[in-house]
Amino acid sequence: MNLRKTTAAAIAVLSVLTGAAVGTGAAAAADNSVYGEVRFNTLPARGKMAHAPWVGSWWAYTRNGISHRHKTSFEECRGLAADLTSTQLVEQGKSFCLSATEKIDLLKGRLDKIEWDGIKNYHKITEEQLGPKQNQVRDLVRKLNKYIADNPGKDWRETDDGKEYLKVNGELDTAKMALPAITVDTATEFEQLEHGRGVPGVGSWWGHCNAWSAASLMEDEPRKRGSVTENGVTVEFSPGEVKALLTEAWMEHASSFFGSRHDDPENEGSAYEDLTPAAFHIYFGTQLGLQHKGFVIDRFTGDEVWNQPVRSYVSRFEKLYTDAAVKTKVVQTEYNNRTGDATKRELGEIDVYPVQVTTSFHWVTDGLPHEEATVANILADVFPTNSSEAHSAWHGQIEMRTVTYTLYLDKPVEDPAARILGDGVWANAMAKDDHAWPDFAWQPLSQGPSVRKYENPHIEYASLVESKILPATLEAAPVVDMASDEYTAGDVPKDIPDNNPTGVSSTLTVPAGKGKIRTASLDVDVTHTYIGDLRIVLTRNGQSIVLHDRAGGGTDDLKRAFDLPQLAGQDSAGDFVLSIFDTAGQDVGKLNAWSLSLVTENGGAAPVEPAAEQSGTFAGSGAPKDIPDNNRTGITSTATSTGTGNLTSVKITVDITHPYIGDLVITLERNGEAIVLQNKTGGSADDVKKTFEVPALVGKPAGGAFTLKVQDLARADKGKLNAFSAELKWR
C-alpha cells in the first residue's frame, strides 16, 4: 500500500510502505492469550481455511498497478504498439486490450480525458530526478530512526545525517513542484501517478499485495467474462480485470493486526524477531485449526512486505525434556495496541517443559498470469510438507515453507492443561534469514472508512464494481434443495479393548439420495479414565480423519462434537466407520454412543440422474509447424471442440520434436485463461511426446477453442510441433 507518513519532530517512518495492511497493532499482551488458545493440546496439529481464496496478481507499481495492459500476450492484442492511447485502441476495435482502469473510464465516457503525453513526461521526471532523491531520503530516515532510538532526548537535526536529510528533503519538495500539472480526473491517470511509476523511488516489489490478499479472502472469485452497460456503452470485463478492481477496492480496510512491521535491512530488533514462535503457533492453530478462518501473513521476514493469504498448516513436535522441568530464561514480547511497537519483558529463569515444533504452512500465490483461475481443489484435504508435494497438488498456485522452533510449556506436554509461556525461540539456523517466519499476520474485517486516501477515487466500488461488474463475472451457483439429517449408530455401546492395536469400530450407513454434503459434524460419547490413551478415527471411502489423538492426559471421559469440513462436497451415501484405539495399558473404557449430523443437497428428494458422459478428440490446426528459435511469440495451434455441456476431463496430447526441451514453454489458452503445461523443464532431453491432464478446466464449457502455445526461449536448438490434440469428456 502507498502510505506516505512524515513527521518533523520524530521521523517515525518516512517512505512508501507498499503492501502493508491497514490496522492497529495487536493489543498489549500480558500473556499469549492475545493470539488465541494457549493450551498446547487444544490446538490441532493441522488446519485449513473453510472459504476458498483465489489466486491473482499483486499489480506491481513498476507496471502502473491496475492500469497495466496485461493482455498483450493474448492473440487479440499481439503486435499492438505500446504507445497507443486508449482512444486509439478503441478506434482500432481493440477495446478488449484495454486495462481495467481504462475500461472503467470507457464505461464512464472519459477515455479521451486521459493525458498520455503529460503522464509520460511525469514518469520521466519522477524516475530521473525524484526517484534518486527519495531513495536517499529513505536511507537517511533509517539512520536517523536508529539515532533517535539510541540517543533519547538529543536533536537529530544537529547530526550530519539530520542536516543532509533536511537538505535533500527540501530539494525533493522543490523537484515535486516542477512536475508537469495533470488534472487527475480519470481512474487511469490516478493509477499511473499514485500506484505506478509516478511514485518517487518506486521499488520493484511494491504493489497491491495487501489489497489482493484481503479481496481473495473476502470476495467470491470472478471466473467468466461479463458485460456491463451504462449510458448506452457496453464494456466486457475479463475475470483478471475484475480481480484488479476488487483488489483496488480493498486497498483500505479495517483489520486485526498481530506483530509489528520490520523495515530494517540489518534484520535486528524486536520487530524482526516477531512474530514470536508462540504467537505464530497460537495464531495459526486458533484461526485455521479451531476456527477455519483465513488470514494474511507477510511471508518476507525482512524489510520488504509480501502479503499472502494463508491456506493451511501442519505441525509435528517432540519433547526436549525427559521427566523433569528445565529451568530456562523466558522472555515475553508485548505490543502497544496503538503503535504496534514491540517491547520485551523478562520473566526470569523459570521451570518449563520445552517442546520442539516443526510446522509447514501454505499460502496462496499472487505471482501467476493475471487471468489464471484458481484450481477447483484449492481446499482439498491435503497438507504437504515439501514443495514438490504442494506443486503436485495445486499446480504452483500454493507455495509453502517449513519452520522449526521451541515452545515453553508450564506443564508436561501430556497434560491437557499445559499452556504456552513466553515467546519461545526460533531455530538458530534461521538467524538473519529474510525468508523464515512471517513478519506479521492480520485479518481483514470490513471495507475501509468513507474517507479514502489510497484507493482509486475514480472507481465506484459499491454501485459499480460490487453491484454490477462482479455479479456479471460470477459463475452461477446451482440451485439445490437442502436437508438436515442426523444418523445414530445402532451397534453401540461397545467396550474399548485395553492397549490393543485392533481397537473397536462402529458403523452407521447414510442412505442414497441425499446428495452432496454441505456441512458435517460428529458427536461422540466415550467413557474412559485416561483419555490421553485414546486415538479416535472416522473412516469412509478410504479417507481417514483423526478426531482425537492421545490428547487430554488423565482427564476422564470424552463427550464432544467434532466439525468435519473435510467431508464437504462428498456424496453423503455410504458407510461411516468410527474406530477407537486404546494405546496404553491399565485404563479401560467404553464407546457409549455416537451420531453424525449432515446438511446435504437435494433435501431428501429422489436423486437426479446425471446426463450421460460424452467424449471426443479434437486435432489442432496447422501442424506440423516449425517453432521459431529464441522467440517469445512462439507458435499456436487451435483445436475446436463441438462438445456441449460442461467438461469432466481434459487431456492435452502434444508431439514436439526438439533436441533441448529445457528451452520450451508450453501453454494451453482457453477463454482468456492461460494454463502452463510445461515450463523450461527437462534440460537437454530430446522431444516432448506427452499427455497432460488439465483439471483446472473441469466444470467449464466443453465447446470452443483450445489453443496450444509453444515458445522456445533460448538460442541454438530448434524444433517442430508435429501434432496436438485435445481429448475431452463432458456431460
Secondary structure, 3 states (H helix, E strand, C coil): CCCECCCCCCCCCCCECCCCCCCCCCCCCCCHHHHCCCEHHHCCCEEECCCCCCCCECCCHHHCHHHCCHHHHCHHHCCCCCCCCHHHHHHCCCHHHCCHHHHHHHHCCCHHHCCHHHHHHHHHHHHHHHHHHHHHHHHHHHHHHHHHHHCCCCCHHHCHHHHHHHHHHHHHHHHHHCCCCCCCCCHHHHHHHHCCCCCCCCCCCCCCHHHHHHHHHHCCCCCCCEEEEECCEEEEECHHHHHHHHHHHCCCEEEEEEECCCCCCCCCCHHHHCCCHHHHHHHHHHHHHHCCCCEEEECCCCCCCCEEEEEEEEEEEEECCCCCCEEEEEEEEEECCCCCCEEEEEEEEEEEEEEEEEEEEEEECCECCCCCCCCCCCCCCCCCCCHHHHHHHHCCCEEEEEEEEEEEECCCCCCCCCEEEEEEEECHHHCCCCCCCCCEEEEEEEECCCCCCCCCCCCCHHHHHHHHHHHHCCCCCCCCCEEEEEEECCCCCEEECCCEEEEEEEEEEECCCCCEEEEEEEEEEEEECCHHHEEEEEEECCEEEEEEECCCCCCCCEEEEEECHHHCCCECCEEEEEEEEECCCCCCEEEEEEEEEEEEEHHHCCCCCCCCCEEEEEECCCCCEEECCCEEEEEEEEEEECCCCEEEEEEEEEEEECCCHHHEEEEEEECCEEEEEEECCCCCCCCEEEEEECHHHCCCECCEEEEEEEEECCCCCCEEEEEEEEEEEEC
